[in-house]
Amino acid sequence: MTEAATKLTKADFQSDQDIRWCPGCGDYSILAQVQNVMPELGVPKEKVVFVSGIGCSSRFPYYMNTYGLHSIHGRAPAVATGVKCMSPDLSVWVVTGDGDGLSIGGNHFIHAIRRNVDLNVLMFNNRIYGLTKGQYSPTSELGKKTKSTPMGSVDYPLHPISLALGAEATFVARTMDVDPKSLRYCVKRAAEHKGIAFVEIYQNCNIFNDGAYDSIVEKSIRSDRVLYLEHGKPMIFGKDMNKGLKLNGFQLEVATIGENGVTEKDIVVHDETNPDPTMAFLLSRLDEATFPVPMGVFRAVRRPAFDEMMNDQVKAATQKSGPGDLDSLLNQGDTWEVH
Amino acid sequence: MVNRPGSPRWELPEPKEHLALSPQTEAASAAKPLEEHSHLVVRFAGDSGDGMQITGSQFTATNAVYGNDLATLPDFPAEIRAPAGTLAGVSGFQLNFGSQKIYTAGDQPDVFVTMNPAALKVNLPELPNGCVIIANEDAFTDRNLKMAGFASNPLADDSLSKFRVYPVKISTLTNNALADVEMSAKDKARCKNFFALGLIYWMFNRSPEQTMRFLKDKFSKKPVILEANEKAMRAGMNYGETAEAFTTRYEVKEAQLTPGKYRNITGNSAMAIGLVAASKLSGVPLFLGSYPITPASDILHELSRYKNFGIMTFQAEDEIAAVCSAIGAAFAGYLGLTTTSGPGIALKAEAIGLAVMTELPLLIVNVQRGGPSTGLPTKTEQADLLQAMYGRNGECPVAIVAPSTPGDCFHIAIEATRIATKYMTPVMILSDGYLANGAEAWRLPRISDLPRIDVKFRTDPSGYKPYLRDENLARPWVRPGTPGLEHRIGGIEKQDITGNVNYEARNHEHMVKLRAQKIANIAKDIPALKVLGDPEGDVLVVGWGSTYGSITAAVEELRAQGKRVSGVHLRHLNPFPPNLGEILGKFRKVIVPEMNAGQLVKIIRATFNVPAIGVNKIQGQPFRKREVVDGILTHL
């Protein structure tokens, strides 16, 4: 099986359905990279299930030649939990967006994470409602002018990675639609993680929120604006790779190596396996106006997965009491005979 | 004849010297006359914390093991502990047990045990003349009387003269009996319900053996509590024996039940084991996604204990996640189940629509309670039928079945699973609070008599399309993991056969009709209705769900009086059994008693164009036989 699976190609994961995203949508890139990564995972395609909710991103399963369920708004993590618990040998993916996953589905999002269900959650964050044509989302910035907020939004945005870490996520990563290499890396790492794997993907909606991430991901400025997290390496960024993050008390600050006596040793070394999520949380809170935006794996720690423990209990109960017997089930408690 | 363990008179398991009844009291017991009855109704009432549910369940279990037929009605407030002594905190338990067939928990009690004035006050309007009242005299203090709204002590004035009142200092006597047990005064006071139970055992000539087993099992690790409850119970029995107040004992002989093996069972318990049985009979492991809600939670509790049957139970973060996880399990090729009550169904509505659109088998148990909104969480009602039929967006039919008795919950779970897997459809089971907590003496089915549920999974990729249909219009069920059958489904309208996303006008109409036809076809596959009584006459009484007992008893009573009244009882509500229309046409009038404002009656009028008449009770309480009889007589 595995041998056959390794021989799969990207084409094996492409379905026969016409893709109906708007031309120029960031979703195309994400789909292409996920299809690129799939053959590398060594998982036969019949063992892969994509579950989604509602929104532009949630059409994703139709385009993957795997098993797929396009469910209802916000509920994909709950649906996927049922799939994974009963079929722990399947590779189960949730594709969601900032509205689907954080607004209507916020409850399921935090609880799937808290339980550490072995799911790979890809959240396409375009900071807007696309499918309903342009209302602000729970990740839109304060003051965002949209059809439903003509005077500017007065909702404070959520930070998806902070929320995931707060809900005890064991794997958290961030990447962007315009960086295929980072995208492939994060998707692959998520697939390999046992337990919940949350990947936030900055995705451009060129119709309703075009350029939302230009100030970060634009190629000419990207190296100064993006910090690529690498496990065991100091958090250095910049065109000249001479800037880094340094701790000042409980805060991170940007320092330039070679200035004010700062050396590489002063730069914080990234440890994605740190059981304490504090540093990962600090990274998730960096103000994107004045700090670089971290991309890559924030956190990757191992903890027994919910579906594993559920199945272990079933096995343990069966070992202890033997496989259930209908006759003794019916006859439990006091019974009496009438002749 | 009923074979019971031990001798016909009670036999004390491992008797302790100081607890066993003395030979003198044994002899004395024979001296007090036994008054024989074909059935008797006993009601216990007290504060929520007085242990009335345990007392009632124990007396029920004892009578069940003795061989009586029976039915029970537990009736308790939604608050776990309402303020002690108040009318709001009164908890009751009624049992009707007999040597004859018992259909209901009884209209009015013959014997009423009240632990305080509030319980007396609440129940007084329902007590018939001559009712035996056993009252815990100690609780009739000035304070409690005032809280219950009595101007003077009814045990001391003559306001209860039409009843046979036995004031008993239950608290004092319990306390005295536990003088040398080392526990707090508060804990001793909590044993008073077992004193009352002991007194009742004496009064009805029942053995405490079954309760002793229960206590030993429950308090195996708390020997002091075991000893205290046992002593309190014995004290109650001895009190009945020696107190001169009680001159009469009652005898209700064994019922001539259909031969077989019996047990006492509640509806929720029967539902749980029925679902386990359905999983076994189909060979498909069961997944329950549920969120705690009264009165359905016990099904979650009970199924959680059956993991060795391969059953997985998931307590979800909310009702929506509960049903969605069950849909996920169904998509994965397993039996997906969610259990809830009306408010939960409201939250699950959208997801049930997804299961209709994706044509996945899904079991939905609604243990109905009083509504709307939070309504009456611990009280029974049948007001979710229209919600089950129509409570979703779009044209969204599901199959609906309803159990008629607590024991029938077992069989209905199997029937629902059969329909769900054969037709690839959600099936809603409409139980209710009365069935859920009520108990009956249930004849165990023989496993060989249970239907086999033949579930086929498609594994052949050649020619596979997700929405191909078999002779029942069911689409193929495929387990993810099956090579070559990868497919995508979802809540967007499906193209016929391929299952691809499709928005075409005619395709939508076609698919709406197809989904409806699939459900309608189930009618060919369910048993024809049997009429209780003559196949034609003046009145046909149509019932569904838990009103089976009251309606059957009422129809039998009227028939015994020579009235041309017959009855049918619906276990299948969508679709209806195939011969319902034909039967309706043979009666001058159709009367539909329901615990709602008239729901089945609307559907019957609309479906069969007959001027059916509703008889309705919306009080959170089941029908009494008398109320159904009167309702029918009004129109006869």
Interface residues (C-beta under 8 A of the other chain):
Chain A: S15 Q17 P44 K45 E46 K47 V49 F50 V51 S52 I54 P61 Y62 M64 N65 T66 Y67 G68 L69 H70 S71 I72 R75 P77 A78 V79 A80 T81 G82 V83 K84 C85 M86 S87 D89 L90 N107 H108 H111 M310 N311 Q313 V314 A316 A317 T318 K320 S321 G322 P323 G324 L326 D327 L329 L330 N331 G333 D334 T335 W336 E337 V338 H339
Chain B: M1 V2 N3 R4 P5 A61 A64 V65 G67 Q210 R213 L257 T258 P259 G260 K261 Y262 R263 N264 I273 V276 A277 K280 P285 F287 G289 Y306 K307 N308 F309 G310 I311 M312 F314 A316 E317 D318 I320 A321 A322 C324 S325 A326 I327 G328 A329 A330 F331 A332 G333 Y334 G336 E350 A351 G353 L354 T358 R443 L444 P445 I447 R479 P480 G481 T482 P483 G484 L485 E486 H487 R488 I489 G490 G491 I492 N500 V501
